[in-house]
Amino acid sequence: MNLLLWSGEVTEEMLPVCEQLKGLGYDSVELPMFNLDLDYAKIGKHLDELGLGRTAVTIRGEEDNPISPDAAVRAKGVELNKKTLDCCAAAGIEILVGPYHSAIGLFSGAGPTDDEWKWGVESMRATAEYAETVGVKLGIEALNRFECYLLNCHGDSARFAREVDHPSCGIMYDTFHSNIEEKSVTEAVLAGGDKLFHIHISENDRSTPGKGGVNWKENFDAIAKSGYDGYLTIEAFGLALPEIAAATKIWRKMFTDELTLAKEGLEFMKAEIAARKA
């Protein structure tokens, strides 16, 4: 379960929620990794005690854009990616996912140039080389066209990861972005191949998975066909935090409460997986 549904940063105040999620049957939580000055080693110890695995998500912005024409800005992006990986290692995080390949919400009015693609690959290769030294894998996330322009389809992110050409660098698949951008869900899931490191389960309106318009049958059929055996992480957003609501463009309440969403979402995922193992 992605903890962004509750908070933009994970401190000890979030531990009761983590305990409740463990009680519901969750195997792992996904930590927002935006504030790099928290005591992640302490958080990791508490999550170890709860028996929860963990992944993390982060982003890059205009001032640290890894595909900027300014080499100093690109270098800052790599530097912050590395610092984020240090925090991940301290917290015992297995995979860092998200659109840290380029600045979120920044547009040029066109698709990526050859230079921007090259700079992105170079920046990510430096990030991947460092990720290997701290024992964390990278799951690069393609976002829909309204959020970024470097990687919009999962075939794009798979090609990008293969050009980075490092064992620590893979991709993640996201059902929300796929629902907007992909012509074939099956091809999108299978595009990653052995580079598919992580999956986000997210409804078309960002609320409870299974209660919206995503083509779940094709998604779970494709996931089963792919042989993927990692975490399926629910990514949902609500109104709990104004800054998160603003960033994710959530203006209305679309579920009863956060724990009900978590409970119903987990039940939905387990039922879909069980149906394909029967």
Secondary structure, DSSP 8 states (H G I E B T S, - for coil): -BGGGT-SS--GGGHHHHHHHHHHT-SEEEEE---TTS-HHHHHHHHHHHT-EEEEE--B-GGG-TT-SSHHHHHHHHHHHHHHHHHHHHHT-SEEEESTTSBTT---SS---HHHHHHHHHHHHHHHHHHHHHT-EEEEE---TTT-SS--SHHHHHHHHHHHT-TTEEEEEEHHHHHHH-S-HHHHHHHTGGGEEEEEE--TTSSSTTSSSS-HHHHHHHHHHHT--S-EEE----SSSHHHHHHHT--S--SS-HHHHHHHHHHHHHHHHHHTT-
